[in-house]
Amino acid sequence: MFMFVGARVWDAVNNPIMGKICDKFKVSKWGRYRLWFLYGSIPLALSAILMFVKWPGFGSEASSFGVYIYATITYIVFGMSYTVIQIPYGSLASVVTLDEKKD
């Protein structure tokens, strides 16, 4: 449990950092956030698959600590990949319109 609590603490630090990176990213011809969706989806899909893969010979009772480490690493990578997609997605609402004044 302590490994997953550490992952949640890292996630609390990682989210504001990703928000700052997204805000500082230069606007391309596809917009500010579309590239994050395109390139962030690949590690998100891979980490989601790796979290649930059972490797042959890995995870016997004698080596359960290795399984805990593997689960923690894949969980952290999944959380970071999810942040790469979710922070720009949440920021889309503020850039939908060019008109900042409400009529």
LOZA-825161 format. One record per residue: residue number from 0; x, y, z of N, C-alpha, C, O in turn. Coordinates in Angstrom, 3 decimals. Example, Ala and Ser with C-alpha at 12.3 -4.5 7.8 and 13.67 -1.06 7.14 Angstrom:
BEGIN
num=0; nc1=13.190; nc2=-5.690; nc3=7.800; cac1=12.300; cac2=-4.500; cac3=7.800; cc1=13.200; cc2=-3.300; cc3=7.800; oc1=14.236; oc2=-3.319; oc3=8.465 $
num=1; nc1=12.850; nc2=-2.250; nc3=7.080; cac1=13.670; cac2=-1.060; cac3=7.140; cc1=12.900; cc2=0.030; cc3=7.870; oc1=13.409; oc2=1.138; oc3=8.039 $
This chain:
BEGIN
num=0; nc1=0.815; nc2=-1.199; nc3=0.000; cac1=0.000; cac2=0.000; cac3=0.000; cc1=0.858; cc2=1.262; cc3=0.000; oc1=0.489; oc2=2.273; oc3=-0.597 $
num=1; nc1=2.000; nc2=1.195; nc3=0.672; cac1=2.841; cac2=2.390; cac3=0.738; cc1=3.382; cc2=2.774; cc3=-0.632; oc1=3.604; oc2=3.953; oc3=-0.909 $
num=2; nc1=3.593; nc2=1.778; nc3=-1.489; cac1=4.069; cac2=2.087; cac3=-2.837; cc1=3.014; cc2=2.851; cc3=-3.618; oc1=3.340; oc2=3.780; oc3=-4.358 $
num=3; nc1=1.750; nc2=2.469; nc3=-3.460; cac1=0.684; cac2=3.149; cac3=-4.189; cc1=0.393; cc2=4.524; cc3=-3.601; oc1=-0.006; oc2=5.433; oc3=-4.329 $
num=4; nc1=0.586; nc2=4.687; nc3=-2.300; cac1=0.444; cac2=6.012; cac3=-1.700; cc1=1.532; cc2=6.934; cc3=-2.248; oc1=1.277; oc2=8.105; oc3=-2.527 $
num=5; nc1=2.733; nc2=6.405; nc3=-2.400; cac1=3.815; cac2=7.181; cac3=-3.011; cc1=3.502; cc2=7.559; cc3=-4.440; oc1=3.864; oc2=8.644; oc3=-4.896 $
num=6; nc1=2.833; nc2=6.670; nc3=-5.149; cac1=2.428; cac2=6.965; cac3=-6.527; cc1=1.410; cc2=8.099; cc3=-6.550; oc1=1.460; oc2=8.953; oc3=-7.435 $
num=7; nc1=0.501; nc2=8.119; nc3=-5.601; cac1=-0.507; cac2=9.195; cac3=-5.534; cc1=0.141; cc2=10.524; cc3=-5.148; oc1=-0.281; oc2=11.577; oc3=-5.626 $
num=8; nc1=1.149; nc2=10.485; nc3=-4.299; cac1=1.873; cac2=11.713; cac3=-3.956; cc1=2.606; cc2=12.232; cc3=-5.184; oc1=2.593; oc2=13.433; oc3=-5.451 $
num=9; nc1=3.245; nc2=11.338; nc3=-5.933; cac1=3.913; cac2=11.753; cac3=-7.165; cc1=2.902; cc2=12.323; cc3=-8.153; oc1=3.208; oc2=13.283; oc3=-8.861 $
num=10; nc1=1.717; nc2=11.754; nc3=-8.213; cac1=0.679; cac2=12.254; cac3=-9.100; cc1=0.253; cc2=13.663; cc3=-8.702; oc1=-0.031; oc2=14.488; oc3=-9.570 $
num=11; nc1=0.206; nc2=13.948; nc3=-7.411; cac1=-0.145; cac2=15.292; cac3=-6.948; cc1=0.922; cc2=16.308; cc3=-7.340; oc1=0.613; oc2=17.482; oc3=-7.543 $
num=12; nc1=2.155; nc2=15.874; nc3=-7.446; cac1=3.241; cac2=16.765; cac3=-7.881; cc1=3.265; cc2=16.857; cc3=-9.410; oc1=3.526; oc2=17.922; oc3=-9.969 $
num=13; nc1=2.995; nc2=15.756; nc3=-10.067; cac1=3.089; cac2=15.663; cac3=-11.517; cc1=2.020; cc2=16.487; cc3=-12.241; oc1=2.306; oc2=17.069; oc3=-13.287 $
num=14; nc1=0.807; nc2=16.548; nc3=-11.710; cac1=-0.283; cac2=17.246; cac3=-12.396; cc1=-0.018; cc2=18.738; cc3=-12.591; oc1=-0.180; oc2=19.222; oc3=-13.711 $
num=15; nc1=0.378; nc2=19.487; nc3=-11.574; cac1=0.668; cac2=20.906; cac3=-11.824; cc1=1.847; cc2=21.128; cc3=-12.764; oc1=1.875; oc2=22.096; oc3=-13.525 $
num=16; nc1=2.816; nc2=20.226; nc3=-12.703; cac1=3.963; cac2=20.348; cac3=-13.614; cc1=3.502; cc2=20.174; cc3=-15.061; oc1=3.918; oc2=20.924; oc3=-15.945 $
num=17; nc1=2.651; nc2=19.189; nc3=-15.296; cac1=2.142; cac2=18.960; cac3=-16.658; cc1=1.279; cc2=20.126; cc3=-17.109; oc1=1.323; oc2=20.505; oc3=-18.279 $
num=18; nc1=0.500; nc2=20.699; nc3=-16.212; cac1=-0.297; cac2=21.866; cac3=-16.569; cc1=0.566; cc2=23.034; cc3=-17.001; oc1=0.239; oc2=23.735; oc3=-17.959 $
num=19; nc1=1.662; nc2=23.246; nc3=-16.302; cac1=2.591; cac2=24.326; cac3=-16.655; cc1=3.252; cc2=24.047; cc3=-18.006; oc1=3.429; oc2=24.960; oc3=-18.813 $
num=20; nc1=3.612; nc2=22.804; nc3=-18.246; cac1=4.230; cac2=22.449; cac3=-19.528; cc1=3.250; cc2=22.683; cc3=-20.667; oc1=3.630; oc2=23.225; oc3=-21.705 $
num=21; nc1=2.006; nc2=22.289; nc3=-20.491; cac1=0.986; cac2=22.479; cac3=-21.543; cc1=0.736; cc2=23.956; cc3=-21.820; oc1=0.552; oc2=24.350; oc3=-22.971 $
num=22; nc1=0.729; nc2=24.767; nc3=-20.777; cac1=0.491; cac2=26.200; cac3=-20.961; cc1=1.644; cc2=26.884; cc3=-21.683; oc1=1.423; oc2=27.847; oc3=-22.417 $
num=23; nc1=2.853; nc2=26.410; nc3=-21.490; cac1=4.024; cac2=27.026; cac3=-22.113; cc1=4.293; cc2=26.495; cc3=-23.514; oc1=5.126; oc2=27.046; oc3=-24.233 $
num=24; nc1=3.603; nc2=25.435; nc3=-23.908; cac1=3.820; cac2=24.817; cac3=-25.215; cc1=3.340; cc2=25.758; cc3=-26.311; oc1=2.257; oc2=26.334; oc3=-26.208 $
num=25; nc1=4.132; nc2=25.914; nc3=-27.348; cac1=3.777; cac2=26.821; cac3=-28.436; cc1=2.622; cc2=26.255; cc3=-29.257; oc1=2.507; oc2=25.043; oc3=-29.439 $
num=26; nc1=1.785; nc2=27.137; nc3=-29.740; cac1=0.639; cac2=26.740; cac3=-30.548; cc1=1.126; cc2=26.340; cc3=-31.936; oc1=1.826; oc2=27.100; oc3=-32.605 $
num=27; nc1=0.745; nc2=25.136; nc3=-32.358; cac1=1.121; cac2=24.672; cac3=-33.691; cc1=-0.074; cc2=24.824; cc3=-34.625; oc1=-1.107; oc2=25.370; oc3=-34.235 $
num=28; nc1=0.063; nc2=24.349; nc3=-35.838; cac1=-1.047; cac2=24.468; cac3=-36.778; cc1=-2.210; cc2=23.560; cc3=-36.384; oc1=-3.327; oc2=23.743; oc3=-36.869 $
num=29; nc1=-1.955; nc2=22.571; nc3=-35.498; cac1=-3.022; cac2=21.695; cac3=-35.015; cc1=-3.590; cc2=22.164; cc3=-33.674; oc1=-4.456; oc2=21.503; oc3=-33.102 $
num=30; nc1=-3.124; nc2=23.260; nc3=-33.192; cac1=-3.598; cac2=23.748; cac3=-31.902; cc1=-2.583; cc2=23.466; cc3=-30.806; oc1=-1.528; oc2=22.878; oc3=-31.046 $
num=31; nc1=-2.918; nc2=23.890; nc3=-29.625; cac1=-1.999; cac2=23.757; cac3=-28.506; cc1=-2.029; cc2=22.369; cc3=-27.884; oc1=-1.014; oc2=21.919; oc3=-27.352 $
num=32; nc1=-3.160; nc2=21.682; nc3=-27.935; cac1=-3.321; cac2=20.463; cac3=-27.151; cc1=-3.425; cc2=19.179; cc3=-27.975; oc1=-3.299; oc2=18.095; oc3=-27.407 $
num=33; nc1=-3.645; nc2=19.255; nc3=-29.256; cac1=-3.860; cac2=18.052; cac3=-30.051; cc1=-2.636; cc2=17.133; cc3=-30.074; oc1=-2.784; oc2=15.912; oc3=-30.044 $
num=34; nc1=-1.454; nc2=17.696; nc3=-30.124; cac1=-0.251; cac2=16.863; cac3=-30.141; cc1=-0.112; cc2=16.055; cc3=-28.855; oc1=0.405; oc2=14.938; oc3=-28.877 $
num=35; nc1=-0.571; nc2=16.617; nc3=-27.730; cac1=-0.524; cac2=15.867; cac3=-26.472; cc1=-1.421; cc2=14.637; cc3=-26.558; oc1=-1.073; oc2=13.578; oc3=-26.037 $
num=36; nc1=-2.582; nc2=14.774; nc3=-27.217; cac1=-3.483; cac2=13.631; cac3=-27.372; cc1=-2.862; cc2=12.570; cc3=-28.270; oc1=-2.928; oc2=11.378; oc3=-27.969 $
num=37; nc1=-2.270; nc2=12.999; nc3=-29.355; cac1=-1.696; cac2=12.056; cac3=-30.319; cc1=-0.516; cc2=11.293; cc3=-29.729; oc1=-0.461; oc2=10.066; oc3=-29.819 $
num=38; nc1=0.416; nc2=12.003; nc3=-29.135; cac1=1.624; cac2=11.358; cac3=-28.634; cc1=1.441; cc2=10.751; cc3=-27.250; oc1=2.178; oc2=9.838; oc3=-26.880 $
num=39; nc1=0.480; nc2=11.235; nc3=-26.482; cac1=0.241; cac2=10.677; cac3=-25.154; cc1=-0.567; cc2=9.400; cc3=-25.178; oc1=-0.541; oc2=8.633; oc3=-24.216 $
num=40; nc1=-1.286; nc2=9.158; nc3=-26.264; cac1=-2.123; cac2=7.958; cac3=-26.324; cc1=-1.300; cc2=6.681; cc3=-26.451; oc1=-1.735; oc2=5.622; oc3=-26.000 $
num=41; nc1=-0.135; nc2=6.762; nc3=-27.048; cac1=0.694; cac2=5.563; cac3=-27.228; cc1=1.225; cc2=5.042; cc3=-25.885; oc1=1.037; oc2=3.863; oc3=-25.585 $
num=42; nc1=1.886; nc2=5.884; nc3=-25.059; cac1=2.319; cac2=5.355; cac3=-23.762; cc1=1.156; cc2=5.001; cc3=-22.841; oc1=1.286; oc2=4.112; oc3=-22.000 $
num=43; nc1=0.019; nc2=5.686; nc3=-22.987; cac1=-1.140; cac2=5.347; cac3=-22.169; cc1=-1.643; cc2=3.942; cc3=-22.504; oc1=-1.935; oc2=3.154; oc3=-21.604 $
num=44; nc1=-1.742; nc2=3.635; nc3=-23.781; cac1=-2.199; cac2=2.302; cac3=-24.185; cc1=-1.203; cc2=1.217; cc3=-23.776; oc1=-1.599; oc2=0.160; oc3=-23.284 $
num=45; nc1=0.076; nc2=1.478; nc3=-23.977; cac1=1.090; cac2=0.485; cac3=-23.609; cc1=1.120; cc2=0.238; cc3=-22.109; oc1=1.209; oc2=-0.908; oc3=-21.669 $
num=46; nc1=1.048; nc2=1.300; nc3=-21.325; cac1=1.093; cac2=1.119; cac3=-19.874; cc1=-0.173; cc2=0.453; cc3=-19.362; oc1=-0.117; oc2=-0.307; oc3=-18.395 $
num=47; nc1=-1.313; nc2=0.719; nc3=-19.987; cac1=-2.552; cac2=0.045; cac3=-19.586; cc1=-2.470; cc2=-1.445; cc3=-19.858; oc1=-2.967; oc2=-2.245; oc3=-19.065 $
num=48; nc1=-1.859; nc2=-1.828; nc3=-20.950; cac1=-1.687; cac2=-3.247; cac3=-21.260; cc1=-0.690; cc2=-3.882; cc3=-20.298; oc1=-0.939; oc2=-4.964; oc3=-19.768 $
num=49; nc1=0.437; nc2=-3.210; nc3=-20.072; cac1=1.480; cac2=-3.781; cac3=-19.217; cc1=1.040; cc2=-3.933; cc3=-17.767; oc1=1.557; oc2=-4.791; oc3=-17.053 $
num=50; nc1=0.090; nc2=-3.110; nc3=-17.323; cac1=-0.377; cac2=-3.240; cac3=-15.941; cc1=-1.053; cc2=-4.585; cc3=-15.702; oc1=-1.030; oc2=-5.092; oc3=-14.581 $
num=51; nc1=-1.653; nc2=-5.171; nc3=-16.734; cac1=-2.429; cac2=-6.385; cac3=-16.555; cc1=-1.816; cc2=-7.621; cc3=-17.194; oc1=-2.439; oc2=-8.683; oc3=-17.207 $
num=52; nc1=-0.614; nc2=-7.499; nc3=-17.721; cac1=0.060; cac2=-8.654; cac3=-18.320; cc1=0.659; cc2=-9.514; cc3=-17.215; oc1=1.330; oc2=-9.011; oc3=-16.314 $
num=53; nc1=0.413; nc2=-10.783; nc3=-17.295; cac1=1.049; cac2=-11.729; cac3=-16.364; cc1=2.161; cc2=-12.432; cc3=-17.122; oc1=1.915; oc2=-13.225; oc3=-18.031 $
num=54; nc1=3.379; nc2=-12.127; nc3=-16.731; cac1=4.533; cac2=-12.699; cac3=-17.409; cc1=4.771; cc2=-14.114; cc3=-16.892; oc1=4.668; oc2=-14.353; oc3=-15.689 $
num=55; nc1=5.088; nc2=-15.056; nc3=-17.781; cac1=5.325; cac2=-16.439; cac3=-17.340; cc1=6.540; cc2=-16.520; cc3=-16.407; oc1=7.606; oc2=-15.981; oc3=-16.704 $
num=56; nc1=6.355; nc2=-17.196; nc3=-15.292; cac1=7.456; cac2=-17.380; cac3=-14.347; cc1=7.686; cc2=-16.188; cc3=-13.443; oc1=8.586; oc2=-16.222; oc3=-12.604 $
num=57; nc1=6.910; nc2=-15.150; nc3=-13.585; cac1=7.086; cac2=-13.940; cac3=-12.784; cc1=5.920; cc2=-13.849; cc3=-11.816; oc1=4.768; oc2=-13.743; oc3=-12.236 $
num=58; nc1=6.206; nc2=-13.890; nc3=-10.549; cac1=5.137; cac2=-13.755; cac3=-9.582; cc1=4.898; cc2=-14.979; cc3=-8.740; oc1=3.814; oc2=-15.151; oc3=-8.182 $
num=59; nc1=5.896; nc2=-15.835; nc3=-8.640; cac1=5.731; cac2=-16.971; cac3=-7.743; cc1=5.774; cc2=-16.473; cc3=-6.301; oc1=6.151; oc2=-15.329; oc3=-6.048 $
num=60; nc1=5.398; nc2=-17.307; nc3=-5.384; cac1=5.335; cac2=-16.904; cac3=-3.977; cc1=6.695; cc2=-16.440; cc3=-3.452; oc1=6.759; oc2=-15.566; oc3=-2.588 $
num=61; nc1=7.761; nc2=-17.011; nc3=-3.960; cac1=9.095; cac2=-16.655; cac3=-3.467; cc1=9.532; cc2=-15.273; cc3=-3.935; oc1=10.354; oc2=-14.636; oc3=-3.277 $
num=62; nc1=9.001; nc2=-14.799; nc3=-5.056; cac1=9.452; cac2=-13.521; cac3=-5.599; cc1=8.309; cc2=-12.517; cc3=-5.697; oc1=8.185; oc2=-11.821; oc3=-6.704 $
num=63; nc1=7.482; nc2=-12.434; nc3=-4.675; cac1=6.347; cac2=-11.513; cac3=-4.741; cc1=6.779; cc2=-10.059; cc3=-4.654; oc1=6.048; oc2=-9.179; oc3=-5.108 $
num=64; nc1=7.949; nc2=-9.782; nc3=-4.082; cac1=8.422; cac2=-8.392; cac3=-4.001; cc1=8.665; cc2=-7.826; cc3=-5.394; oc1=8.399; oc2=-6.648; oc3=-5.633 $
num=65; nc1=9.159; nc2=-8.634; nc3=-6.306; cac1=9.367; cac2=-8.186; cac3=-7.683; cc1=8.053; cc2=-7.826; cc3=-8.359; oc1=8.000; oc2=-6.889; oc3=-9.157 $
num=66; nc1=7.003; nc2=-8.556; nc3=-8.048; cac1=5.684; cac2=-8.266; cac3=-8.606; cc1=5.182; cc2=-6.930; cc3=-8.077; oc1=4.590; oc2=-6.149; oc3=-8.822 $
num=67; nc1=5.414; nc2=-6.666; nc3=-6.801; cac1=5.005; cac2=-5.383; cac3=-6.219; cc1=5.734; cc2=-4.219; cc3=-6.879; oc1=5.131; oc2=-3.182; oc3=-7.157 $
num=68; nc1=7.005; nc2=-4.387; nc3=-7.125; cac1=7.787; cac2=-3.341; cac3=-7.789; cc1=7.283; cc2=-3.143; cc3=-9.214; oc1=7.115; oc2=-2.006; oc3=-9.654 $
num=69; nc1=7.037; nc2=-4.234; nc3=-9.944; cac1=6.524; cac2=-4.151; cac3=-11.308; cc1=5.163; cc2=-3.457; cc3=-11.332; oc1=4.915; oc2=-2.596; oc3=-12.177 $
num=70; nc1=4.293; nc2=-3.830; nc3=-10.410; cac1=2.965; cac2=-3.220; cac3=-10.353; cc1=3.059; cc2=-1.734; cc3=-10.037; oc1=2.319; oc2=-0.930; oc3=-10.604 $
num=71; nc1=3.947; nc2=-1.370; nc3=-9.149; cac1=4.104; cac2=0.042; cac3=-8.793; cc1=4.630; cc2=0.853; cc3=-9.961; oc1=4.130; oc2=1.945; oc3=-10.232 $
num=72; nc1=5.621; nc2=0.340; nc3=-10.649; cac1=6.209; cac2=1.074; cac3=-11.777; cc1=5.187; cc2=1.244; cc3=-12.900; oc1=5.043; oc2=2.338; oc3=-13.446 $
num=73; nc1=4.477; nc2=0.171; nc3=-13.246; cac1=3.488; cac2=0.296; cac3=-14.319; cc1=2.329; cc2=1.201; cc3=-13.909; oc1=1.759; oc2=1.901; oc3=-14.745 $
num=74; nc1=1.984; nc2=1.187; nc3=-12.632; cac1=0.920; cac2=2.059; cac3=-12.143; cc1=1.337; cc2=3.530; cc3=-12.220; oc1=0.533; oc2=4.381; oc3=-12.601 $
num=75; nc1=2.569; nc2=3.828; nc3=-11.864; cac1=3.070; cac2=5.202; cac3=-11.937; cc1=3.171; cc2=5.656; cc3=-13.387; oc1=2.807; oc2=6.788; oc3=-13.704 $
num=76; nc1=3.661; nc2=4.789; nc3=-14.271; cac1=3.759; cac2=5.152; cac3=-15.688; cc1=2.368; cc2=5.380; cc3=-16.275; oc1=2.171; oc2=6.297; oc3=-17.072 $
num=77; nc1=1.397; nc2=4.542; nc3=-15.880; cac1=0.028; cac2=4.750; cac3=-16.346; cc1=-0.524; cc2=6.082; cc3=-15.842; oc1=-1.162; oc2=6.812; oc3=-16.601 $
num=78; nc1=-0.288; nc2=6.400; nc3=-14.590; cac1=-0.763; cac2=7.676; cac3=-14.034; cc1=-0.145; cc2=8.875; cc3=-14.727; oc1=-0.826; oc2=9.870; oc3=-14.977 $
num=79; nc1=1.134; nc2=8.789; nc3=-15.037; cac1=1.792; cac2=9.892; cac3=-15.741; cc1=1.275; cc2=10.003; cc3=-17.173; oc1=1.073; oc2=11.109; oc3=-17.674 $
num=80; nc1=1.062; nc2=8.882; nc3=-17.826; cac1=0.532; cac2=8.904; cac3=-19.191; cc1=-0.887; cc2=9.452; cc3=-19.216; oc1=-1.264; oc2=10.189; oc3=-20.127 $
num=81; nc1=-1.664; nc2=9.089; nc3=-18.214; cac1=-3.027; cac2=9.605; cac3=-18.117; cc1=-3.017; cc2=11.112; cc3=-17.887; oc1=-3.869; oc2=11.827; oc3=-18.415 $
num=82; nc1=-2.073; nc2=11.588; nc3=-17.113; cac1=-1.939; cac2=13.023; cac3=-16.876; cc1=-1.603; cc2=13.761; cc3=-18.159; oc1=-2.107; oc2=14.858; oc3=-18.396 $
num=83; nc1=-0.750; nc2=13.163; nc3=-18.992; cac1=-0.369; cac2=13.796; cac3=-20.261; cc1=-1.586; cc2=13.998; cc3=-21.155; oc1=-1.618; oc2=14.946; oc3=-21.939 $
num=84; nc1=-2.574; nc2=13.138; nc3=-21.056; cac1=-3.790; cac2=13.278; cac3=-21.866; cc1=-4.844; cc2=14.120; cc3=-21.142; oc1=-5.487; oc2=14.969; oc3=-21.759 $
num=85; nc1=-5.020; nc2=13.892; nc3=-19.855; cac1=-6.141; cac2=14.487; cac3=-19.141; cc1=-5.972; cc2=15.987; cc3=-18.880; oc1=-6.954; oc2=16.725; oc3=-18.960 $
num=86; nc1=-4.793; nc2=16.448; nc3=-18.579; cac1=-4.590; cac2=17.880; cac3=-18.309; cc1=-4.876; cc2=18.716; cc3=-19.554; oc1=-5.596; oc2=19.708; oc3=-19.440 $
num=87; nc1=-4.354; nc2=18.376; nc3=-20.743; cac1=-4.739; cac2=19.142; cac3=-21.930; cc1=-6.221; cc2=19.020; cc3=-22.262; oc1=-6.823; oc2=19.985; oc3=-22.732 $
num=88; nc1=-6.821; nc2=17.855; nc3=-22.026; cac1=-8.241; cac2=17.678; cac3=-22.294; cc1=-9.080; cc2=18.585; cc3=-21.391; oc1=-10.055; oc2=19.186; oc3=-21.844 $
num=89; nc1=-8.710; nc2=18.679; nc3=-20.152; cac1=-9.418; cac2=19.561; cac3=-19.239; cc1=-9.220; cc2=21.030; cc3=-19.563; oc1=-10.056; oc2=21.863; oc3=-19.213 $
num=90; nc1=-8.129; nc2=21.351; nc3=-20.223; cac1=-7.846; cac2=22.736; cac3=-20.585; cc1=-8.553; cc2=23.178; cc3=-21.850; oc1=-8.550; oc2=24.367; oc3=-22.170 $
num=91; nc1=-9.154; nc2=22.259; nc3=-22.573; cac1=-9.820; cac2=22.612; cac3=-23.830; cc1=-10.982; cc2=23.574; cc3=-23.621; oc1=-11.248; oc2=24.406; oc3=-24.488 $
num=92; nc1=-11.670; nc2=23.484; nc3=-22.507; cac1=-12.835; cac2=24.332; cac3=-22.274; cc1=-12.467; cc2=25.815; cc3=-22.257; oc1=-13.284; oc2=26.659; oc3=-22.624 $
num=93; nc1=-11.265; nc2=26.130; nc3=-21.842; cac1=-10.868; cac2=27.535; cac3=-21.773; cc1=-10.400; cc2=28.093; cc3=-23.111; oc1=-10.252; oc2=29.308; oc3=-23.244 $
num=94; nc1=-10.162; nc2=27.244; nc3=-24.099; cac1=-9.676; cac2=27.720; cac3=-25.394; cc1=-10.647; cc2=27.425; cc3=-26.528; oc1=-10.260; oc2=27.462; oc3=-27.696 $
num=95; nc1=-11.894; nc2=27.135; nc3=-26.202; cac1=-12.878; cac2=26.811; cac3=-27.231; cc1=-13.195; cc2=28.014; cc3=-28.099; oc1=-13.411; oc2=27.869; oc3=-29.302 $
num=96; nc1=-13.225; nc2=29.175; nc3=-27.519; cac1=-13.573; cac2=30.378; cac3=-28.254; cc1=-12.441; cc2=31.402; cc3=-28.207; oc1=-11.624; oc2=31.403; oc3=-27.286 $
num=97; nc1=-12.409; nc2=32.251; nc3=-29.192; cac1=-11.442; cac2=33.344; cac3=-29.203; cc1=-11.980; cc2=34.582; cc3=-28.496; oc1=-11.215; oc2=35.467; oc3=-28.113 $
num=98; nc1=-13.292; nc2=34.642; nc3=-28.325; cac1=-13.939; cac2=35.782; cac3=-27.687; cc1=-13.955; cc2=35.554; cc3=-26.180; oc1=-14.661; oc2=34.675; oc3=-25.686 $
num=99; nc1=-13.170; nc2=36.353; nc3=-25.450; cac1=-13.089; cac2=36.184; cac3=-24.005; cc1=-14.219; cc2=36.883; cc3=-23.281; oc1=-14.465; oc2=36.604; oc3=-22.108 $
num=100; nc1=-14.916; nc2=37.792; nc3=-23.961; cac1=-16.024; cac2=38.510; cac3=-23.335; cc1=-17.329; cc2=37.814; cc3=-23.638; oc1=-17.608; oc2=37.414; oc3=-24.768 $
num=101; nc1=-18.108; nc2=37.686; nc3=-22.603; cac1=-19.409; cac2=37.057; cac3=-22.784; cc1=-20.435; cc2=38.147; cc3=-23.122; oc1=-20.529; oc2=39.154; oc3=-22.420 $
num=102; nc1=-21.195; nc2=37.941; nc3=-24.189; cac1=-22.194; cac2=38.947; cac3=-24.597; cc1=-23.434; cc2=38.875; cc3=-23.768; oc1=-24.366; oc2=39.650; oc3=-23.984 $
